[in-house]
Amino acid sequence: MTTTGTAPGIDFSFGEDQELIREEVRRFAQERIQPGTRERDQKHEFPAAIIEELGELGLLGMMVGEAYGGAGLDALTYCVAIEELARICPSTAVTMSVSNSVCCWPIARFGSEELKKRILPPLASGGQIGGFGLTEPGSGSDISTMKTRARRDGDSWILDGEKAWITNAGAAGTYVVLAVTDPKAGKRGISGFVVPADAEGFSVGASEEKLGLKASKTATIYFENCRIPAANLLGEEGQGMKIALATLDHSRLGIAAQSVGIHQRALELAVTYAQERVQFGVPIAQHQAIQFSIATLATELEAARQLTYYAASSAATRKDAGRLASQAKVYASEAANRACAAALQIHGGNGFCEDYEIARLYRDVRVTTIYEGTSEMQRLVIARHLLRA
Ligand SMILES: Cc1cc2nc3c(=O)[nH]c(=O)nc-3n(C[C@H](O)[C@H](O)[C@H](O)COP(=O)(O)OP(=O)(O)OC[C@H]3O[C@@H](n4cnc5c(N)ncnc54)[C@H](O)[C@@H]3O)c2cc1C
C-alpha cells in the first residue's frame, strides 16, 4: 500500500536535552549574534568570531558521532538550533547548517573509517567549517548534467572544473564535491570527494553580490589539476548521485528549520509594530485586517514548525523521510516568504527601510525556496514518492 503521509502516534515532544539546547542557542543568539547583525549585513561581513564560538558550543558537528569529536545529536535537536539562530541571523544559520548537513553529514554517512577519523574532528570541533560543491554554472536543478571531472592518477584523484554558488566558499577548510568519474556511465558515473581547501589546484572566486544573506559567504570554487589523495573518495566510485540525493534529502530539514526561525521573527516584529503604530486614532493592531493578517501568519508558523519537527523526527526511522523533508522544506519556506511579505506590509513605508529589521528578513528569506532544491524540485520529489513516477 502506498503511504500518503500520516503516522499516528509519532511523538516529537522534546526531552530535557533539546530544551536545554534551545535555551542555550537562544541566549547565545540574542547576546552574541544580535548586536552586530545589522552592521554585518550592511558591510557584507562574515561572522568569523561567532562561527568559532558556535564550534566551541558544539554546534558545528551536531550530528557527528562522539567518536569523531561531534555531539552525536539527532536531526530534531539540530533543527531546533538552526531555528533559534535563523530567528536572529539567517546568514549565521546557513553558515552553520551547510557545515553540519551538507559537509559533515555525507562524510559521516558515506566516508570510510579512515576518512571520518581524519576529516571529521576538526569540522566537528569547530576548528574548521565545511562547504558543499554540487551546483555548476550550467547544472542546477538537473545535477546529472554536471561537467566537473575527476580522474584517477596513481594514489591521487585529479579534479578539473568549477562549482557555483558555494556557501562558505573561502571560509571553509573542507568541501564535499561531486564530480564525473565515468562520463559514459551517466548518473552512475558521478562520484563524491572530500577536497581540502589547501589542495593544490583549488581556488575560490569573488564573493557574489547577493540580495540577502549578506553576512554569509557565497562564491564559485575552481579545480584546476586539483590533486587530492585517492583515499578522499567518498563512499565508492559511481555512488555520487546517491550521496548527493541522500545529502539533500537530509539537509532540507535545515532549510525548513531556517524558514521557521525567520517566520517566528517576522511574527514577533509584526505584533510589536502593530501594537505601537497608531493610525485612525488607535494602534493598527485594532484594525481587523491587521488582526487577520497576524492570525494567518501565526497559524502558518505553527503548521510549518510542526511539519518540520515531524519530518526531522522521522529522518532516522521512516523510509519516506526524504518526502517528508521536501514537504517540510516547500511548506515552511513558502510560508516564511508569505510571512515576511505580510509583516513588511504591516510595517507600511517603514518596512521598506533598512532601519527596520523586517527589511533584512524580507531579503534573507527569499532564497529559502531556491537553495538546496527549488520549490518546484521539492514538488517533483513529493509527487514521485506518491505516484512512483
Ligand atoms: C545563496 C545561495 C547559496 C547556495 N549554496 C549552495 C551550495 O553551498 N552548494 C551548492 O552546490 N549549491 C548552492 N546553491 C545553488 C542552489 O542549490 C541552486 O541555485 C538551486 O539548486 C537551483 O539551481 P539553479 O539556480 O541553477 O536554477 P535552475 O535549475 O536553472 O532553475 C531555474 C528555474 O527553473 C525551475 N525548473 C528547473 N527544472 C524544472 C523542472 N523540471 N520542472 C519545473 N521547474 C523547473 C526551477 O525550479 C527554477 O525556478 C546556492 C544558491 C544560492 C542562491
The ligand as an ORCA input file, in Angstrom:
! r2SCAN-3c Opt
* xyz 0 1
  C      22.642     31.909     -1.642
  C      22.817     30.587     -2.332
  C      23.612     29.614     -1.731
  C      23.810     28.378     -2.364
  N      24.652     27.459     -1.796
  C      24.983     26.332     -2.497
  C      25.995     25.442     -2.017
  O      26.553     25.631     -0.927
  N      26.330     24.374     -2.765
  C      25.737     24.115     -3.974
  O      26.089     23.122     -4.620
  N      24.749     24.940     -4.465
  C      24.380     26.040     -3.756
  N      23.429     26.908     -4.249
  C      22.797     26.605     -5.534
  C      21.325     26.232     -5.414
  O      21.191     24.977     -4.803
  C      20.707     26.306     -6.813
  O      20.595     27.701     -7.113
  C      19.375     25.619     -6.918
  O      19.516     24.232     -6.795
  C      18.670     25.920     -8.247
  O      19.518     25.761     -9.340
  P      19.661     26.948    -10.423
  O      19.884     28.210     -9.668
  O      20.664     26.549    -11.413
  O      18.215     27.053    -11.090
  P      17.712     26.229    -12.357
  O      17.869     24.774    -12.134
  O      18.277     26.819    -13.596
  O      16.151     26.542    -12.316
  C      15.585     27.783    -12.757
  C      14.065     27.692    -12.540
  O      13.524     26.627    -13.334
  C      12.821     25.726    -12.489
  N      12.949     24.356    -13.024
  C      14.082     23.722    -13.398
  N      13.787     22.478    -13.810
  C      12.450     22.322    -13.674
  C      11.531     21.247    -13.920
  N      11.946     20.047    -14.352
  N      10.221     21.458    -13.668
  C       9.792     22.654    -13.203
  N      10.603     23.688    -12.949
  C      11.920     23.528    -13.179
  C      13.453     25.878    -11.116
  O      12.602     25.408    -10.083
  C      13.703     27.373    -11.089
  O      12.530     28.043    -10.744
  C      23.172     28.114     -3.603
  C      22.343     29.087     -4.192
  C      22.169     30.313     -3.573
  C      21.305     31.342     -4.248
*
